[in-house]
Amino acid sequence: MLDASFLIVKPELISTRGSITAKIDGPVAKSLTRRGFTPCFNAERSNWQEFTMEIYKNVLNPEQLNAYLEGYAINCWGSEYSFFIIEHPEGQTMKRLKDEQGSFKGYQEKIETTLRAEFGLPKEFNRSCGEMTLVYSGVHCPGNDSELLNHIKFLNLEKIFSI
């Protein structure tokens, strides 16, 4: 398998900053390049709700998932998302990207130079569900090999990754 990873550009970012944000010549790709990554492939999909259910099924319970998705409906962010397949010339792409992604919620409370700090929405958009604070951070990346494989299969990219 390639030493590569995904960066998902979520609907809240595309909706609030425009579709160019998620293009190969847009701000997200430029930020990745400044951070030493090489965006190798860029594509768009329109099934965010289904993808969300898949990528967060082991992180959020059904009530939290529904509350999270409700935020997309309330804010009219739609279901369009994009993703980049990226590589890093020094290897360990997934770990490097996860570090560059930044903290789940911390980017809203302290100064960071992470992707979430650059592209995530402010805490005014957060939603609560019980004890959980749901954050709309603009970007997502897999954190381990299992998540990466899950993303590859869901997005039907097995050939690109030689699986």
N, C-alpha and C positions, 0 to 999 in steps of 0.2 A: 504494500500500500504506500502511496505517496506520503511524504512528510508535508502535509497540508492541513488546512482547517477551513472552517466557514465563518464568515461574519454575516449575520442576518441583520438587515436594515428593516426595522419594524414599521408597521403602518403609521404609528404616531409621528415618526420622524419624517416619513414621506409626505404625510398630510400637512404637517406644520411648516416644513421647509421646502416643499416642492419635489417633484419626481427626479429632477436633476441630482438631488442629494445622493441618490442611490445608483447613479450611473458610473460607468468606468472612468469618466472624466470629471466626476462630481467631487464634492467636498469630502465624502467618506473615503473614497479611493485615494484622494490626495493625502488625507490624514494617515491612512495606512502606509502609503509610500514614505511619508516623512518619518514614520516609525520604523522603517526598514523592511516592511513587508512588500511583497509583489502580488498585486491582484492579478490572478491568472484567468479568471472566468467570472462573468457577471450575468445573472439571469433574474427574471421577475416571475412571481407567482401571484395567484389571487385567491388562495385558500387559507388565509391567516388563521381563521377560527379553528379549522381542522388541524393545521400545523401546531397551533398553540396547545390544543388538547394532547397532541402527541409529545411535544417536547417538555411540557410541564406536568405530565401525568404522574411522575414520581416525585414531584416537588410540591404541588398544590393539590388539596383535596377537591372533590367536585364542587363544593360550595365556593371555595376560593377561585377555582377556574371560572365558574359562572360569573362571579363578581368582577374578575379581571376582564373577561370578554365583554361584560356589560359596559365597562369603561370605554371600550372601542365604539360601542353603539351610541352611548350618550354623547361622546365627543365627535361622532361622525367621522372617524378615522378610516373607515373602510376595511378592506381585506387584502389590499395590494401590499406585497412586501418584496424585497429584493435580497439577493445574497451574493457574496463574493466568495470564491474559492481563492485562498491565499497561501503563499509560501513565504518562508523566511530563509534567506541564503545561508544563515548560520545554523539552520536546523531547529528542532524543538518548536515547530511552528505553533502547535496547539497550546503549549505552556506559555510561550511568549504572548500569544494573542489573549489568552485568559488574563495574564497579568496586565496587559494594555487595556483590556476591557474595563477594569476598575471594579469598585465595590458596588454591590447591588443597590444600596440606598445611601451609602456614605458620600457619594459624589455630590449629594444635595446639601450635605452638612459641613463639609470641609473642602479646602482647596485641593483639587487633584488635576493632573494633566492627562487623564485617561480618556478613552473613547466615550465612556458614559458621561464624563464631565463636559466633554465637547458637544455631545449630541443628545444627551438625555433631557427629558422634560423636567421642569422644576417641581418641587414638592406640592405645589397647588393642584397638580393633576393626580396626586396619590389618592388611592382609595383604601378604605379599611374594610376588613372582613374578619370579624372577631378580633383576635389578637394580632392578626397578620396585616401588615401594611403592604399594599400592592403598588409597585413603582413602575412607571412607564419610562424605561431607560433608553429607548431608541434603538439599541443594538443588543444582540445576543450572540454568543458563540458556545459551542460545545466545550465542556470542561474535562472530558475524559474520552478514552477510546470507544467506550460503549455508546456514549451520546453521539460521538462523531459517526459511528456506524449507523445508528438510528437515523440521523439526519440524512446520511447518504442514501439509505434505503427509501426513506419517505420521499425524498426529492428525485428518486430514480436516477441516481448518478453513479451506479456501480461501475459502469464502463470507464468513466473518467478516473476513478480511483482504483481500477484493476482489481475489483472484488469478484 
